[in-house]
């Protein structure tokens, strides 16, 4: 596995941690914090892995 793959997997794992944090913040009725965790989770689970896959793992697709 390349470094882009490992970084993508780690990013997704961190994103799931932020989902758990958003869940806990929601249960404690801390809405602004839950929204922040949710947006951060979205970035870690979707944006970062897609950027890594498109621009790093496959820079010159044939």
N, C-alpha and C positions, 0 to 999 in steps of 0.2 A: 504494500500500500504506500502511496505517495504521501507527501506532507499535506497536500491539498485535501486528500481524502480524510486523513486523520484530523485535520483542523475542522473540516465540515462535520465529522461525527462529534467532535468535542463541542462544537457550536450548538448542535442539536441537543446534546446532553445538558448544556448550560441553559438552553431555552426551556427545556422541560423543568428545570429547577425554578426558573422564573414563573412558569405556569403554576407550580406548587406554591410559590410565594404569593402570586396573585390570588389563589384560592384562599390561602390563610388570611390575607388582607381583606378579602371580601367577607369572610366569616367574622372578622373583627370589625366590620363595617367601616373600614378605612378606604373609602371609594377612590380618592385621588391617587393613593399609593397603589391600589389594585389596578387602576388604569395604567399607571406608569409601568408596573410590572408586566401587564399584558402587552403593551406596546413593545417593551424590551424583548419579551418572549417572541413576539412576531418577527422582530428583526433577527434574533438569533436562530429561529427555526426556519425562516424562509429567505430573507434577503441575503444573509452572509453565505449560506450554502449554495444558493443560486449563483451568486457572483463568483464564488470559488469554482463551481462546476463549469461555468461558461467561459470565464476569462483565464483561469489558472490551469485547471485539469485538462481542458481541451482548447488550447489557444489557437490552433490552426486546423479545424476539422476539415477533412477531405471528402 
